[in-house]
Amino acid sequence: MANNDTLKKTLTVTLVLSLVCSVLVSAAAVFLKDRQDQNKLLDVQGNILSIAGLVDDPRAMSRDEILAKFKEVKPMLVDLKSGDFYSGGDLNVSTYNDRAAAKDPKLSAALPAAADTALIKRREDVAKIYMVEENGKLKTLILPIRGYGLWSTLYGYMALDADLDTVVGLGFYEHGETPGLGGEVDNPRWKETWKGKEIFNDNGKLDIAVIKGSVVPGPNAKHQVDGLSGATLTTRGVNNLVNFWLGSNGFGPFLANLKKGEA
Ligand SMILES: Cc1cc2nc3c(=O)[nH]c(=O)nc-3n(C[C@H](O)[C@H](O)[C@H](O)COP(=O)(O)O)c2cc1C
């Protein structure tokens, strides 16, 4: 009987086995890429619905249910520099990818360090927002937000009521903060504390802060959100990114135009 226990045969079997396995893993990664991308998109859509208060728990919904409900939100493009709805250019709202645009030198601009309070390096020229309408009128405005926490860029959305002042919801669909610390941005109880907060003060100035510690009841409480305990750096990042995106380099000009009815 042939001796199978030789160095040559052992190495050959090991080599063939690793080759077969690596081909299988690579093939699976390639074949599943489309499905993974679709699932990622579905996850973002579920998050948008939840942040806008249109559904309670998107994880309890089927793919078809999410897709059907998502028809209630209307995507729109906004020219961030002028603060107007984007029109007349080559970009198509249904294919436009704002995250890809933010990396494309033709579709974005580098932010000077002093302006880059959200630590995003580049800002896309055109943002993709979502609107929920009721009887032809704006009911909820859903704005993309992103910025650096402690370990990662947090990607999410903030939903505002038709008064363009009251927060309907805020949440992040992607981040790499530590579970139990910065990862508590996903805690439903913390997300709940955003609801009803007001982003502008009585003089129309942007006035919203995620503070260190707990909000003390009083006149400023409606402009403040509790910080995450043990996660001061993520908290600071969230405060900075919210203020960036609602400010003059983010959606500030658009919100001002929309209020005047001139967007
Ligand atoms: C392994 C590890 C992971 C951490 N993850 C986070 C995090 O995701 N977000 C954060 O703000 N702080 C995180 N921290 C804590 C920070 O280093 C820092 O101590 C904290 O932000 C200070 O917050 P405090 O002033 O509320 O205690 C982590 C610390 C360790 C050791």
The ligand as a Gaussian input file, in Angstrom:
#p B3LYP/6-31G(d) Opt

LIG

0 1
 C      -11.438000      50.011000      25.336000
 C      -12.001000      51.385000      25.512000
 C      -13.002000      51.813000      24.661000
 C      -13.548000      53.089000      24.777000
 N      -14.520000      53.505000      23.910000
 C      -15.001000      54.753000      24.006000
 C      -15.986000      55.224000      23.086000
 O      -16.471000      54.520000      22.198000
 N      -16.386000      56.512000      23.217000
 C      -15.891000      57.365000      24.184000
 O      -16.281000      58.526000      24.216000
 N      -15.015000      56.920000      25.079000
 C      -14.545000      55.645000      25.012000
 N      -13.615000      55.221000      25.906000
 C      -13.279000      56.075000      27.043000
 C      -12.410000      57.251000      26.667000
 O      -11.097000      56.810000      26.535000
 C      -12.515000      58.304000      27.750000
 O      -12.050000      57.773000      28.939000
 C      -13.944000      58.719000      27.943000
 O      -14.461000      59.238000      26.756000
 C      -14.071000      59.766000      29.034000
 O      -15.460000      59.873000      29.311000
 P      -16.005000      60.293000      30.765000
 O      -15.376000      61.642000      31.033000
 O      -17.497000      60.367000      30.606000
 O      -15.575000      59.223000      31.709000
 C      -13.064000      53.939000      25.806000
 C      -12.061000      53.508000      26.665000
 C      -11.537000      52.241000      26.527000
 C      -10.458000      51.803000      27.482000

